[in-house]
Amino acid sequence: MIHYNIYNSFKELPEDWDALVKHDVFLQTRYLQALEESSPNNLQLFYIGVFKADVLVGVAVVQRVQLYLQDMFRKTKVSCFKTLVRDVVSKILKGNILVIGNLTHTGQHGLFFQKRALSQKAFFNVIHSALSDIKSIIKTKQNKTIRMFVLKDYFENDPIHNEKESLDRAKLHQVSMQPNMILSVSKAWFTMEDYMAALQKKYRDRYKRARKKFNAIKTIELALDDVKNNSEALHQLYLNISNNAKFNTFILPQNHFYSLKLQLKNHFKIFGYYLDDKLVGFYTLIQNNKALETYFLGYDSEHQYSHQLYLNMLYDMLKFGIEHRFSTIVYARTAMEIKSSVGAEAKPMLVYLKHTNKLMNALLKQIFKLMNPSQDWEERHPFKR
């Protein structure tokens, strides 16, 4: 007999939860605790445990997100047509949505089940029932109506796409999103010199120029107390980047990086860039088995160009990945062209969407096509062929 439980906190999760999801740190209780204790103000977490004969065989992480107009679109100059699109999108998205996955990080970090214990179809049927219950709980306890459901971030080869009949029956639209930029680390690379040897001359010269401009910057890994003492400065540097995003659904609170460092310990790395003893930038990494996941970063725009802070961060992330023998560097979304110049490849990603209003749901796919136009960036190929 297959059944499910809904949990409101990591404290309630069954003891065998972590054993089931040991492959993904983003599903483990230590990360979920950190996220709960430092989540954006507009985000609430729910957890679904799927059981077969009282044995936990599947999990889902669900985020209820309250979208506000001021958070979605930042104050950037756009054309009249894009302004119209923004207005329509805002009206569709404004309100409460349920995200099956993690809105704060790129990738499929929301669902997992044991394939030998139950079929994918059975698993999704249970998740669908649980989502209906969560929707009712939110309506009963908070008097809020869920306007949209999102199944987030699936690669093109993900088995979820095999459930087309179930997805169509649920009236879920498949929509392409910006790709995940992922760099595969060659087993022949042990140092950055090995990486440089694999580059075409143009990109080797680019690397050398960036490092030359960077030489006045000191890189320091921040321990837990350092993160705590620099929380305000780190948050301001993060906001410098977040506030310039064209579209955003949340703002991290000031204690977010401290909470992650506290719970993930050595699996969460945060490196500060110092110029004349002043913190001018930082980047963060999450070690997820053989994948090195780049996380949030920030920098002082005054020093970004003169010291090529962002490009040097990409190189430093790669350096860490090579020296610690990771298989992949997950650079995530945004800034695709510069990430491809370092060697990352664009991996297309798909999401599934459903609006609870039938008319809005019919328009949803077209609206997201307008929001997510065809790629207007040039993919670079830095390696020798």
C-alpha positions as CSV (number, residue, x, y, z in Angstrom):
1,M,0.0,0.0,0.0
2,I,1.5,3.3,-1.1
3,H,0.7,6.4,1.0
4,Y,2.3,9.8,1.9
5,N,2.8,12.2,4.7
6,I,3.2,16.0,4.5
7,Y,5.7,17.7,6.8
8,N,6.0,21.4,7.7
9,S,9.6,21.4,9.0
10,F,12.8,19.5,8.6
11,K,12.4,18.6,12.3
12,E,9.5,16.4,11.4
13,L,11.2,14.4,8.7
14,P,11.5,10.6,9.1
15,E,14.9,9.2,10.3
16,D,15.6,7.5,7.0
17,W,15.1,10.6,4.9
18,D,18.8,11.4,4.5
19,A,19.7,7.8,3.7
20,L,17.4,7.9,0.8
21,V,18.7,11.1,-0.7
22,K,22.4,10.8,0.1
23,H,23.1,11.5,-3.6
24,D,21.9,15.1,-3.4
25,V,22.9,17.6,-0.6
26,F,20.0,19.9,-1.6
27,L,17.5,17.2,-0.5
28,Q,19.3,16.4,2.8
29,T,18.1,17.7,6.2
30,R,21.2,19.8,6.9
31,Y,20.6,21.9,3.8
32,L,16.9,22.0,4.3
33,Q,17.5,23.2,7.9
34,A,19.8,25.9,6.6
35,L,17.2,27.0,4.0
36,E,14.4,27.0,6.5
37,E,16.3,29.1,9.0
38,S,17.4,31.6,6.4
39,S,14.8,31.5,3.7
40,P,13.5,34.5,1.7
41,N,10.5,36.2,3.4
42,N,8.2,35.1,0.6
43,L,9.1,31.4,0.7
44,Q,7.6,28.6,2.8
45,L,8.7,24.9,2.8
46,F,6.7,21.7,2.7
47,Y,8.0,18.2,2.4
48,I,6.3,15.0,1.1
49,G,7.4,11.5,2.1
50,V,6.1,8.7,0.0
51,F,5.9,5.3,1.7
52,K,5.4,1.7,0.6
53,A,4.5,-0.7,3.4
54,D,5.8,1.9,5.9
55,V,9.2,2.2,4.1
56,L,10.2,5.6,2.8
57,V,10.6,5.2,-1.0
58,G,10.2,8.7,-2.3
59,V,10.5,12.4,-1.3
60,A,9.5,15.8,-2.7
61,V,10.5,19.3,-1.5
62,V,7.8,21.9,-2.2
63,Q,8.2,25.6,-1.9
64,R,5.2,27.9,-1.6
65,V,6.3,31.3,-3.0
66,Q,4.4,34.5,-2.6
67,L,5.2,36.7,-5.6
68,Y,5.0,40.4,-5.3
69,L,5.2,42.9,-8.2
70,Q,8.2,44.7,-6.7
71,D,10.2,41.5,-6.4
72,M,9.5,40.1,-9.9
73,F,10.8,42.9,-12.2
74,R,13.6,45.3,-11.2
75,K,13.8,48.8,-12.4
76,T,15.5,48.3,-15.7
77,K,14.8,50.2,-18.9
78,V,13.0,48.2,-21.5
79,S,10.9,48.7,-24.7
80,C,7.2,49.4,-24.6
81,F,6.5,45.9,-25.9
82,K,8.6,44.3,-23.1
83,T,6.8,46.6,-20.6
84,L,3.5,45.2,-21.8
85,V,4.7,41.7,-21.5
86,R,5.9,42.4,-18.0
87,D,2.5,43.8,-17.0
88,V,0.7,40.7,-18.3
89,V,3.2,38.3,-16.7
90,S,2.9,40.2,-13.4
91,K,-0.8,39.7,-13.4
92,I,-0.5,36.0,-14.2
93,L,2.2,35.3,-11.7
94,K,1.3,37.6,-8.8
95,G,0.1,35.7,-5.8
96,N,0.9,32.2,-4.4
97,I,2.6,29.5,-6.4
98,L,3.8,26.0,-5.5
99,V,7.2,25.0,-6.8
100,I,8.1,21.4,-6.8
101,G,11.9,21.9,-6.5
102,N,14.2,24.6,-5.3
103,L,13.6,28.2,-6.5
104,T,16.9,29.4,-5.0
105,H,19.1,27.1,-7.1
106,T,19.3,25.8,-10.6
107,G,18.6,22.2,-11.2
108,Q,16.3,19.3,-10.3
109,H,16.5,19.2,-6.6
110,G,12.9,18.6,-5.7
111,L,12.0,15.0,-6.4
112,F,13.5,11.5,-5.8
113,F,12.1,8.0,-5.6
114,Q,13.4,4.4,-5.6
115,K,12.6,3.1,-9.1
116,R,12.7,-0.5,-7.8
117,A,10.0,0.2,-5.3
118,L,7.4,2.0,-7.4
119,S,6.9,3.2,-10.9
120,Q,7.3,6.8,-12.0
121,K,3.6,7.0,-12.8
122,A,2.7,5.8,-9.3
123,F,5.1,8.2,-7.7
124,F,3.7,11.2,-9.6
125,N,0.1,10.2,-8.9
126,V,1.0,10.3,-5.1
127,I,2.8,13.6,-5.5
128,H,-0.3,15.1,-7.3
129,S,-2.6,14.0,-4.5
130,A,-0.2,15.5,-1.9
131,L,0.0,18.8,-3.8
132,S,-3.8,19.0,-3.7
133,D,-3.6,18.5,0.1
134,I,-1.0,21.2,0.5
135,K,-3.1,23.6,-1.6
136,S,-6.1,22.9,0.7
137,I,-3.9,23.3,3.9
138,I,-2.8,26.7,2.7
139,K,-6.3,27.8,1.9
140,T,-7.7,26.5,5.2
141,K,-4.9,27.8,7.5
142,Q,-3.8,30.9,5.7
143,N,-6.8,31.8,3.5
144,K,-4.4,32.0,0.5
145,T,-5.2,30.6,-3.0
146,I,-2.5,28.8,-5.0
147,R,-2.6,30.3,-8.5
148,M,0.1,28.2,-10.2
149,F,2.1,24.9,-10.0
150,V,5.7,24.6,-11.2
151,L,7.7,21.5,-11.7
152,K,11.2,22.9,-11.9
153,D,14.3,22.3,-13.9
154,Y,14.6,19.1,-15.9
155,F,17.2,18.1,-18.4
156,E,16.0,17.0,-21.8
157,N,16.8,13.3,-21.0
158,D,15.0,13.3,-17.6
159,P,12.6,10.4,-17.3
160,I,9.8,12.8,-16.3
161,H,9.2,13.5,-20.0
162,N,8.2,9.9,-20.5
163,E,5.0,10.7,-18.5
164,K,3.6,12.8,-21.3
165,E,0.1,11.3,-20.9
166,S,-0.1,12.1,-17.2
167,L,1.4,15.6,-17.7
168,D,-1.1,16.4,-20.5
169,R,-4.0,15.1,-18.4
170,A,-2.9,17.4,-15.6
171,K,-2.8,20.3,-18.2
172,L,0.8,21.0,-17.4
173,H,2.7,23.0,-20.1
174,Q,6.3,22.2,-20.9
175,V,8.3,25.4,-21.3
176,S,12.0,25.8,-22.1
177,M,14.1,28.0,-19.7
178,Q,17.6,29.3,-19.8
179,P,20.1,26.5,-19.9
180,N,22.2,25.3,-17.1
181,M,25.9,26.0,-17.8
182,I,28.0,23.0,-16.9
183,L,31.7,22.3,-17.3
184,S,32.9,18.7,-17.5
185,V,36.3,18.5,-15.8
186,S,38.8,16.4,-17.8
187,K,40.4,13.5,-15.8
188,A,43.7,14.7,-17.3
189,W,43.5,18.0,-15.5
190,F,45.2,18.1,-12.1
191,T,46.2,21.8,-12.1
192,M,45.2,25.0,-13.9
193,E,48.3,24.6,-16.0
194,D,46.7,21.4,-17.4
195,Y,43.5,23.3,-18.1
196,M,45.4,26.1,-19.8
197,A,47.2,23.6,-22.0
198,A,43.8,22.4,-23.3
199,L,42.8,26.0,-24.3
200,Q,43.2,27.7,-27.7
201,K,45.8,30.5,-27.6
202,K,43.1,33.2,-27.7
203,Y,41.6,31.9,-24.5
204,R,44.9,31.2,-22.8
205,D,45.8,34.8,-23.4
206,R,42.4,35.9,-22.0
207,Y,43.1,33.8,-18.8
208,K,46.5,35.4,-18.4
209,R,45.2,38.9,-18.8
210,A,42.4,38.3,-16.3
211,R,44.9,36.9,-13.7
212,K,47.3,39.9,-14.3
213,K,44.5,42.4,-13.5
214,F,43.6,40.3,-10.5
215,N,47.0,40.3,-8.9
216,A,46.3,43.0,-6.3
217,I,43.3,41.0,-4.9
218,K,43.8,38.7,-2.0
219,T,41.5,35.6,-1.8
220,I,40.6,34.4,1.6
221,E,38.4,31.5,2.6
222,L,36.0,32.6,5.3
223,A,35.5,30.4,8.4
224,L,32.1,30.4,10.2
225,D,33.0,33.4,12.5
226,D,34.3,35.3,9.5
227,V,31.0,34.8,7.7
228,K,29.1,35.9,10.8
229,N,31.3,39.0,11.2
230,N,31.0,40.0,7.6
231,S,27.3,39.2,7.1
232,E,26.3,42.7,6.4
233,A,29.0,43.3,3.9
234,L,28.4,40.0,2.1
235,H,24.7,40.7,1.9
236,Q,25.3,44.2,0.4
237,L,27.6,42.7,-2.2
238,Y,25.0,40.0,-3.0
239,L,22.3,42.8,-3.4
240,N,24.5,44.6,-5.9
241,I,24.0,41.6,-8.2
242,S,20.5,40.7,-7.2
243,N,19.1,44.2,-7.7
244,N,20.4,44.3,-11.2
245,A,18.6,41.1,-12.3
246,K,15.8,41.8,-14.8
247,F,13.6,39.2,-13.2
248,N,13.8,37.8,-9.7
249,T,11.4,36.0,-7.4
250,F,13.1,36.4,-4.0
251,I,15.7,38.2,-2.0
252,L,18.0,36.2,0.4
253,P,18.0,37.4,4.0
254,Q,21.3,38.6,5.6
255,N,21.8,35.4,7.6
256,H,21.6,33.1,4.6
257,F,25.3,32.4,4.0
258,Y,26.0,32.1,7.8
259,S,23.2,29.6,8.1
260,L,24.5,27.5,5.2
261,K,28.0,27.5,6.6
262,L,26.7,26.6,10.0
263,Q,24.8,23.5,8.8
264,L,26.8,22.4,5.8
265,K,30.2,23.1,7.4
266,N,33.0,22.1,5.0
267,H,30.5,21.3,2.2
268,F,29.8,25.0,1.9
269,K,32.7,27.2,0.9
270,I,32.7,31.0,0.8
271,F,35.7,32.9,-0.5
272,G,36.2,36.6,0.0
273,Y,38.1,39.0,-2.4
274,Y,40.0,41.7,-0.5
275,L,41.6,44.8,-1.9
276,D,43.6,46.9,0.6
277,D,41.9,44.9,3.4
278,K,38.4,45.8,2.1
279,L,36.0,43.1,1.0
280,V,35.1,43.8,-2.6
281,G,33.7,40.5,-3.7
282,F,32.9,36.9,-2.8
283,Y,31.7,33.7,-4.2
284,T,30.2,30.5,-2.7
285,L,30.4,26.8,-3.6
286,I,28.4,23.8,-2.5
287,Q,30.1,20.4,-2.7
288,N,27.5,17.9,-3.9
289,N,29.2,14.5,-4.3
290,K,31.1,14.7,-7.6
291,A,29.4,17.9,-8.7
292,L,30.8,21.3,-7.6
293,E,27.7,23.6,-7.5
294,T,28.4,27.3,-7.8
295,Y,26.0,29.3,-5.6
296,F,25.5,33.0,-5.0
297,L,28.1,35.6,-5.4
298,G,28.6,39.4,-5.1
299,Y,31.0,42.1,-5.9
300,D,31.6,45.8,-5.8
301,S,30.8,47.2,-9.2
302,E,33.5,49.8,-8.8
303,H,36.2,47.1,-9.0
304,Q,34.5,44.7,-11.3
305,Y,35.9,45.9,-14.6
306,S,39.3,47.0,-13.4
307,H,40.1,43.7,-11.8
308,Q,37.8,41.4,-13.9
309,L,36.3,40.1,-10.6
310,Y,33.5,38.0,-12.2
311,L,35.7,36.3,-14.8
312,N,38.3,35.6,-12.1
313,M,35.6,34.1,-9.9
314,L,34.7,31.7,-12.7
315,Y,38.4,30.7,-13.0
316,D,38.7,30.3,-9.2
317,M,35.7,28.1,-9.1
318,L,37.2,25.9,-11.8
319,K,40.5,25.8,-10.0
320,F,38.8,24.5,-6.9
321,G,37.0,21.9,-8.9
322,I,40.1,20.7,-10.6
323,E,42.3,20.5,-7.5
324,H,39.6,18.7,-5.5
325,R,38.8,16.2,-8.3
326,F,35.2,17.1,-9.0
327,S,33.7,15.7,-12.2
328,T,31.6,18.7,-13.1
329,I,31.4,22.4,-12.3
330,V,27.7,23.5,-12.3
331,Y,27.8,27.2,-13.2
332,A,24.0,27.5,-13.3
333,R,22.1,30.0,-15.3
334,T,22.8,33.6,-16.4
335,A,25.9,35.1,-18.1
336,M,25.9,32.2,-20.5
337,E,28.4,33.6,-23.0
338,I,31.2,34.4,-20.5
339,K,30.7,31.0,-18.8
340,S,31.0,29.3,-22.2
341,S,34.2,31.2,-22.7
342,V,35.6,29.4,-19.7
343,G,34.5,26.0,-21.0
344,A,31.0,25.5,-19.7
345,E,28.4,24.0,-22.1
346,A,24.8,25.0,-22.3
347,K,22.5,22.1,-21.1
348,P,18.8,22.9,-22.0
349,M,16.3,22.8,-19.2
350,L,12.6,22.4,-19.1
351,V,9.9,23.2,-16.6
352,Y,6.3,22.3,-16.3
353,L,3.7,24.9,-15.5
354,K,0.0,25.0,-14.7
355,H,-2.2,28.0,-13.8
356,T,-5.4,27.2,-11.7
357,N,-7.4,29.6,-13.9
358,K,-8.3,27.8,-17.2
359,L,-8.0,31.0,-19.3
360,M,-4.7,32.0,-17.8
361,N,-3.5,28.4,-18.2
362,A,-4.3,28.5,-21.9
363,L,-2.2,31.6,-22.2
364,L,0.6,30.5,-20.0
365,K,2.9,28.8,-22.5
366,Q,2.8,31.7,-25.0
367,I,3.5,34.2,-22.2
368,F,6.6,32.3,-21.1
369,K,7.8,32.1,-24.7
370,L,7.7,35.9,-24.7
371,M,9.6,36.0,-21.4
372,N,12.2,33.5,-22.5
373,P,13.1,34.5,-26.1
374,S,15.5,32.6,-28.4
375,Q,19.1,32.7,-27.3
376,D,20.8,36.0,-28.3
377,W,24.3,35.1,-27.1
378,E,27.2,33.5,-28.9
379,E,28.4,30.2,-27.5
380,R,32.2,30.1,-27.2
381,H,34.4,27.0,-27.8
382,P,37.7,27.7,-25.9
383,F,39.2,24.2,-26.1
384,K,41.5,22.9,-28.8
385,R,39.8,20.5,-31.3
